[in-house]
Amino acid sequence: MERLRNAIINTAIGHGLPFYILNAILSTPQLESVQLGPSMCISAGLDPSFPKQLLLADPAISLTSFRRTLPSYERYSKSQEEVDLLGCLFNEIHHTLQIVEMPSDTAPLKAFAQNDWPCLRELVLRGGSQRKSSKAMVKILGRMPNLRILKLELAQRPGEGPHRVCPPGWVGGFPWPKLEVLTVSYPHPDDELYALSPNSLLELTLRCFPRHYVAAATGREGQFMRRRMDDSGWCSSLPSSAEILGILRRCGSSLFRLRHLDIEFEESEEDIQLLRHITTAFSTLTFFQFLRYHKVLKHHRHTASWVSTSNNSNHLSFVNSMHGRLTLGTLSRL
């Protein structure tokens, strides 16, 4: 495989590769990118080649991209073998990686926290939150000074509450001064992260994971997601429009370059105030989407646009002030 630069490995859930094959692929010296499916490894008990002391023969020192681009409704491996293998691999390639996208459940958080990542530009973590990690995300991911894209699409477990990226009383500053794209699921209204946001930020998404309406969808995706959320012990709790307003106000005037805003919230008395604030604070937006949910289920699977159902001049003036793409929705609460 002297000319191999890019490897795409499509394996179904529960059907990973033996260690000796993964070792051969990941030890190809000129390899630049790897894309994997839902499973990486087979169980160590079924794989005689899986070593007791994990060590890759010669990790690909030129690897710049590691992706597992899994849809939110697709199942993926959470095996300990995968956790161990990724930890071993990422400890060796932290100097060269530029793009990382992977399930959060098996992400090598210890390797992220203990190493410098000078070239990393894009990091996407998607899936369940790791209960065993007591460190705040800002401490785990704080050694990535050139990060441009950070997406923390993490599910919520019962009793977990909103997600903080920075711990209470954080005084360490914002670790990603060049960040342009930020996605946080179930954002905490008192997270210091937003008060520290840099003026480089162009896109901000505050959302549920999975999207709150997905579990109500008809067909295969909705049914699969409902089963998966139940099996994984995931729940979904919406921030109110008042809490989203508080987060955006915490950003102050730092987001004067913001082009893309995507928010998801439950209705409250601050709905109109939220829209007014967005109108005045983010005049440079070219894309705006909000998903607004009723508190009480009034009409089964009813969706309605504020543009078409409201005669309030505040709504109309807000829409007229936008240039670019605008998506509005009012949905029934699940």
CORCORBEL-V680794 format. One record per pair of residues at least 6 apart in sequence whose ideal C-beta (glycine too) atoms are under 8 Angstrom apart, sorted by sequence separation. I is the first residue (numbers start at 0). J is the second residue. D is the distance in Angstrom with one decimal. If there is no record, write none. Layout:
I J D
I J D
This chain:
10 16 6.4
24 30 7.3
40 46 7.2
43 49 4.2
69 75 5.5
140 146 7.7
165 171 7.8
215 221 6.4
227 233 7.7
228 234 7.5
281 287 8.0
89 96 7.6
132 139 7.0
155 162 7.5
186 193 7.8
213 220 6.9
214 221 6.2
228 235 7.6
277 284 7.6
318 325 6.4
8 16 6.9
25 33 7.2
67 75 7.2
213 221 6.5
216 224 7.4
306 314 6.9
24 33 7.4
40 49 7.2
140 149 7.4
153 162 6.2
183 192 7.6
264 273 7.8
305 314 5.4
306 315 7.8
318 327 8.0
214 224 5.1
277 287 7.1
151 162 7.2
213 224 5.2
214 225 5.0
306 318 5.9
151 164 7.0
214 228 6.3
291 305 7.6
136 151 6.5
181 196 7.5
209 224 5.8
8 24 7.3
85 101 7.6
90 107 7.7
93 110 6.9
260 277 6.9
6 24 5.5
21 39 6.7
89 107 4.4
106 124 5.5
122 140 6.9
21 40 6.8
88 107 7.7
164 183 6.4
173 192 7.4
178 197 6.1
181 200 6.1
186 205 4.8
209 228 7.5
243 262 5.4
85 105 6.1
90 110 5.0
96 116 6.6
99 119 6.7
177 197 7.5
179 199 5.7
180 200 7.7
6 27 7.7
85 106 7.2
86 107 4.3
89 110 4.1
93 114 4.0
94 115 7.7
97 118 5.1
98 119 7.8
100 121 7.4
103 124 4.0
108 129 6.3
122 143 6.9
162 183 6.5
176 197 5.3
178 199 6.0
179 200 6.3
180 201 6.6
181 202 7.0
182 203 7.9
183 204 7.4
214 235 7.3
243 264 4.8
260 281 6.2
270 291 7.0
306 327 5.8
308 329 7.5
18 40 6.6
85 107 4.6
89 111 7.5
93 115 6.6
96 118 6.3
97 119 6.2
98 120 6.6
99 121 7.0
100 122 7.7
101 123 7.4
102 124 7.7
103 125 6.1
104 126 5.0
112 134 6.6
162 184 6.4
167 189 7.5
169 191 4.6
173 195 4.0
175 197 7.4
177 199 5.6
178 200 6.0
179 201 4.7
180 202 4.3
181 203 5.5
182 204 4.1
183 205 6.0
184 206 5.7
185 207 6.5
242 264 7.3
305 327 5.1
0 23 8.0
15 38 3.8
16 39 6.9
17 40 8.0
82 105 4.8
86 109 6.2
90 113 7.7
93 116 5.4
94 117 6.7
95 118 6.0
96 119 5.6
97 120 5.0
98 121 4.6
99 122 5.1
100 123 4.0
101 124 6.7
102 125 6.2
103 126 4.4
104 127 4.8
106 129 7.4
162 185 4.8
164 187 8.0
168 191 7.9
172 195 6.4
173 196 6.8
176 199 7.0
179 202 6.7
181 204 7.2
182 205 8.0
183 206 7.9
184 207 6.1
185 208 7.4
304 327 5.4
3 27 5.3
6 30 6.4
14 38 5.8
15 39 5.0
16 40 6.8
17 41 6.1
81 105 4.7
86 110 5.3
90 114 6.5
94 118 7.0
97 121 7.1
99 123 7.1
101 125 7.6
102 126 4.2
103 127 6.3
108 132 5.4
119 143 4.9
122 146 6.3
161 185 5.0
162 186 6.5
163 187 4.5
167 191 7.9
173 197 5.8
182 206 6.8
184 208 3.9
211 235 5.4
240 264 4.7
257 281 5.0
260 284 5.8
304 328 6.4
305 329 6.1
4 29 6.3
5 30 7.8
8 33 7.3
10 35 7.2
11 36 6.8
12 37 4.2
13 38 5.9
15 40 4.4
16 41 6.9
77 102 7.6
82 107 7.4
85 110 7.7
89 114 7.5
100 125 7.5
103 128 6.7
104 129 6.6
120 145 6.3
121 146 7.6
123 148 7.3
125 150 7.3
128 153 4.7
161 186 6.2
162 187 6.0
165 190 5.7
238 263 7.9
239 264 6.1
240 265 7.1
244 269 5.2
258 283 6.2
259 284 7.3
261 286 7.7
264 289 7.1
266 291 5.7
303 328 7.7
304 329 7.2
3 29 6.8
4 30 6.6
5 31 6.4
6 32 7.3
8 34 7.0
10 36 4.5
11 37 6.4
12 38 5.5
15 41 4.7
22 48 7.9
76 102 8.0
103 129 6.5
108 134 7.6
112 138 6.6
116 142 5.8
119 145 6.6
120 146 6.6
121 147 6.4
122 148 7.0
124 150 7.1
126 152 7.7
127 153 7.1
128 154 6.6
130 156 7.5
136 162 8.0
149 175 6.5
161 187 3.9
163 189 7.9
164 190 5.8
165 191 4.3
209 235 7.7
211 237 6.1
237 263 6.9
238 264 5.4
239 265 5.1
240 266 6.2
241 267 4.7
247 273 7.6
254 280 7.4
257 283 6.2
258 284 6.3
259 285 7.1
260 286 7.2
261 287 7.7
262 288 7.5
263 289 7.2
264 290 7.5
265 291 7.6
266 292 6.7
302 328 5.9
303 329 4.9
0 27 5.4
2 29 7.7
3 30 6.1
4 31 4.9
5 32 4.7
6 33 5.0
7 34 4.7
8 35 5.0
9 36 4.6
10 37 6.8
11 38 6.8
14 41 7.5
65 92 7.9
75 102 4.9
77 104 4.8
78 105 7.5
112 139 4.7
115 142 5.0
116 143 4.5
117 144 7.2
118 145 6.8
119 146 5.9
120 147 4.8
121 148 4.1
122 149 5.5
123 150 4.3
124 151 5.7
125 152 4.3
126 153 7.0
127 154 5.0
128 155 7.5
136 163 7.9
137 164 5.3
160 187 7.6
161 188 7.0
163 190 5.0
165 192 4.7
237 264 6.0
238 265 7.1
239 266 7.6
240 267 4.7
241 268 7.2
254 281 6.5
256 283 6.3
257 284 6.4
258 285 5.0
259 286 4.5
260 287 5.1
261 288 4.6
262 289 4.9
263 290 4.4
264 291 6.2
265 292 4.9
266 293 6.1
302 329 6.8
1 29 7.5
4 32 7.3
5 33 7.8
6 34 7.2
8 36 6.3
10 38 4.8
18 46 5.7
77 105 6.0
111 139 5.3
112 140 7.8
114 142 6.7
117 145 6.5
120 148 6.7
122 150 7.3
124 152 7.0
125 153 7.6
126 154 6.5
128 156 6.7
135 163 6.3
136 164 4.7
137 165 4.7
138 166 7.7
162 190 8.0
164 192 4.4
207 235 5.4
237 265 4.1
239 267 4.2
241 269 4.0
244 272 6.1
248 276 6.7
252 280 7.7
255 283 6.9
258 286 6.7
259 287 7.9
260 288 7.5
261 289 7.6
262 290 7.5
264 292 7.2
265 293 7.9
266 294 6.0
302 330 5.2
5 34 7.8
10 39 7.4
17 46 5.1
19 48 4.0
26 55 5.9
28 57 6.8
30 59 4.0
33 62 6.7
75 104 7.6
76 105 7.1
111 140 5.8
112 141 7.8
123 152 7.2
124 153 6.7
127 156 7.4
135 164 6.8
137 166 7.4
146 175 4.3
149 178 6.1
155 184 7.4
161 190 7.9
163 192 7.8
240 269 4.9
244 273 4.4
247 276 6.1
263 292 7.9
265 294 6.1
301 330 7.6
302 331 7.5
18 48 4.6
25 55 5.9
26 56 4.5
29 59 7.6
31 61 5.7
32 62 7.3
34 64 7.9
37 67 7.8
53 83 5.3
58 88 6.1
62 92 4.8
112 142 7.5
116 146 7.9
135 165 6.1
141 171 7.2
144 174 7.1
147 177 5.9
148 178 7.7
150 180 7.2
152 182 6.2
154 184 7.4
155 185 5.1
165 195 7.5
207 237 6.6
239 269 7.3
240 270 4.8
243 273 6.1
247 277 6.9
250 280 7.8
301 331 5.1
8 39 8.0
17 48 5.2
18 49 4.3
26 57 4.5
28 59 6.1
30 61 6.4
31 62 6.4
32 63 6.5
33 64 7.1
35 66 7.5
36 67 7.2
49 80 6.5
53 84 6.6
60 91 7.5
65 96 6.4
108 139 5.2
111 142 7.6
128 159 6.9
135 166 4.2
143 174 7.1
144 175 7.1
146 177 6.9
147 178 6.3
148 179 6.7
149 180 7.0
150 181 7.7
151 182 6.5
153 184 5.2
300 331 6.4
17 49 7.6
18 50 7.0
26 58 6.3
27 59 5.5
28 60 6.7
29 61 5.9
30 62 5.7
31 63 5.3
32 64 3.7
33 65 5.4
34 66 4.6
35 67 5.0
37 69 6.5
55 87 6.0
60 92 6.9
63 95 5.7
64 96 7.5
66 98 6.7
68 100 5.9
111 143 8.0
137 169 6.6
142 174 7.7
143 175 6.4
144 176 7.1
145 177 6.0
146 178 5.8
147 179 4.9
148 180 4.3
149 181 5.6
150 182 4.0
151 183 5.3
152 184 5.4
153 185 7.5
241 273 7.7
244 276 6.0
299 331 6.9
22 55 5.9
23 56 7.8
25 58 6.2
26 59 6.4
28 61 6.7
31 64 6.7
32 65 7.6
33 66 7.2
34 67 7.1
54 87 6.9
55 88 6.4
58 91 3.8
59 92 6.9
62 95 5.8
63 96 6.2
64 97 6.4
65 98 7.1
66 99 7.7
67 100 6.2
69 102 6.4
141 174 4.3
144 177 7.6
147 180 6.8
149 182 7.3
151 184 6.4
205 238 7.4
240 273 4.7
247 280 6.7
298 331 6.2
22 56 5.6
25 59 5.8
32 66 7.4
34 68 7.0
46 80 7.9
53 87 4.9
58 92 5.8
60 94 7.8
61 95 6.2
62 96 6.5
63 97 4.5
64 98 4.3
65 99 5.3
66 100 4.5
67 101 4.8
128 162 7.4
135 169 7.5
137 171 6.9
140 174 7.2
287 321 6.2
297 331 6.7
60 95 6.4
63 98 6.8
64 99 8.0
65 100 7.5
66 101 7.5
67 102 6.3
296 331 5.1
37 73 6.2
40 76 7.4
42 78 6.7
55 91 6.7
65 101 6.9
287 323 7.8
288 324 8.0
291 327 7.8
293 329 6.9
296 332 5.6
25 62 7.9
37 74 6.2
38 75 7.2
39 76 6.4
43 80 5.2
137 174 6.2
284 321 6.4
285 322 6.3
286 323 5.6
287 324 7.5
288 325 7.6
289 326 7.6
291 328 6.5
292 329 7.7
293 330 7.2
295 332 6.8
37 75 4.3
38 76 4.2
40 78 6.3
42 80 6.6
205 243 6.2
275 313 6.8
278 316 7.7
282 320 7.6
284 322 7.9
285 323 3.3
286 324 4.7
287 325 5.3
288 326 4.0
289 327 6.2
290 328 5.3
291 329 4.9
292 330 5.2
293 331 5.4
294 332 6.2
37 76 6.1
41 80 7.8
274 313 7.0
278 317 5.1
284 323 6.8
285 324 7.0
286 325 7.8
287 326 7.3
288 327 7.6
289 328 7.3
291 330 7.0
292 331 7.1
293 332 5.2
38 78 7.9
40 80 4.2
271 311 7.6
274 314 7.1
277 317 7.7
290 330 6.3
292 332 4.8
39 80 7.9
40 81 5.3
205 246 6.6
292 333 7.9
39 81 4.9
271 313 5.6
275 317 7.4
278 320 5.5
38 81 7.8
271 314 8.0
274 317 5.1
40 84 6.0
39 84 6.5
39 85 7.8
103 151 7.9
103 152 7.9
103 153 5.6
188 238 6.9
75 126 7.0
185 236 7.1
203 254 7.0
240 291 7.1
155 207 7.8
186 238 6.6
211 263 6.2
155 208 7.6
185 238 7.3
193 246 5.2
200 253 7.5
210 263 7.1
71 125 7.0
150 204 7.8
152 206 7.7
154 208 5.3
188 242 4.2
193 247 7.7
196 250 5.2
200 254 5.6
203 257 6.2
63 118 7.3
137 192 7.0
153 208 6.1
154 209 7.4
194 249 4.6
198 253 5.1
201 256 6.0
202 257 7.5
204 259 7.7
206 261 6.5
237 292 5.8
69 125 6.7
152 208 4.5
190 246 7.5
193 249 4.3
194 250 7.1
197 253 6.6
198 254 7.1
200 256 7.0
201 257 6.4
202 258 6.6
203 259 7.1
204 260 7.8
205 261 7.4
206 262 7.4
207 263 5.5
69 126 7.9
186 243 7.9
188 245 4.8
193 250 5.1
194 251 7.0
196 253 5.1
198 255 6.3
199 256 7.2
200 257 6.2
201 258 4.9
202 259 3.8
203 260 5.6
204 261 4.2
205 262 5.0
206 263 4.7
188 246 5.7
196 254 6.2
198 256 6.1
201 259 6.5
202 260 7.8
203 261 7.5
204 262 7.6
205 263 6.8
202 261 7.9
186 246 5.9
15 76 6.5
12 74 4.9
12 75 6.5
13 76 7.3
15 78 7.9
21 84 7.0
25 88 6.2
266 329 7.8
12 76 6.5
15 81 7.6
18 84 7.7
32 98 7.9
265 332 7.0
154 228 7.7
157 232 6.9
156 232 5.6
154 231 6.8
156 233 6.4
157 234 5.0
161 238 6.9
155 233 6.4
156 234 6.6
212 290 7.0
154 233 4.3
155 234 5.6
180 259 8.0
211 290 7.1
155 235 6.4
210 290 7.4
212 292 8.0
71 152 7.5
155 236 6.4
211 292 6.4
125 208 7.4
215 300 6.4
237 332 7.8
235 333 7.1
127 231 5.9
127 233 6.9
215 331 7.9
212 330 5.5
215 333 5.2
211 330 7.9
214 333 5.9
212 333 7.1
211 333 6.3
71 208 6.8
72 209 7.0
71 209 4.4
71 210 7.6
72 213 7.3
71 213 7.1
72 220 5.3
72 223 4.9
72 224 4.7
71 224 7.3
74 227 6.5
72 227 6.4
